[in-house]
Amino acid sequence: MQSRSLGLSLAAIILVQVATVSAAHAGSKTQHNSDVKAQCISDGKARGLKGKALYHDVVECFHKSGFTH
């Protein structure tokens, strides 16, 4: 009985670790994508783009910059 309890405890610890690593990785991807998008917007505005022209420029820049899914 004690062996089963220990096994379940270890399984729970492993699952928590996997979930923590996955969440950290997802958070860093989101932050990276936000940074890239902000830089693309700044670049477009610096070139004097507005409205639809700015939007299309930002989309193109974002896709070219290697954003992560």
N, C-alpha and C positions, 0 to 999 in steps of 0.2 A: 504494500500500500504506500509506503514511504517512497519507494522507487517511482511509482506512478505520479505521485505528487511532485517530486523533483523534476520529472520529465515534463509535466505540464507547466511548471514554473519556468523551466528553460525555454520551452516553446513560446511562452508569453513574452519573455525577455527578447528573444530573437525577433518576434513579430513587431515589438515596439521599436527595436533598433532599425529594422527595415523601413517602417513607416516614417521614422524620424529622418533617415537619410533621403528617402523619396521626397518628403516635404521640403527639406533644405535644398535639394536639387531643383525642384519646381520653383521655389522662391528665387533662386539665383537666376534662372532662365527668365522669369518675369521681370526682375530688376534689369537684366541685360537688355531685354526688348524695350523696356521703358526708356533706358538711357539712349539706345539707338534712335528710337522715335523722337525723343527730345532733341537730339543732335540734328536729325534730318529736318525737323521743323525750324530750328535755329538757322541752319544753312539756307533753307528756302527763303526765310524772311530776310536774311542778310542780302540775298540776291534781289530783294524787292518783290517777291511773288506774293500774291494774295488770292483768296477765293479758290476757285476750281484749279487754277494753275498751281497754287501752293499744295492743295490736296493731292493732285496727281504727282507732283514732284516728291512729296513726302512718301507716298506709296511706293514709287519707283526706288527711291533711296533706301527705304526700309527693306525692300526685297533684295536689293543688291548688296546690302551690308551683312548678309548672313545671319539674319534673325533666327532664333531657335524656336522650334515648335514645342 
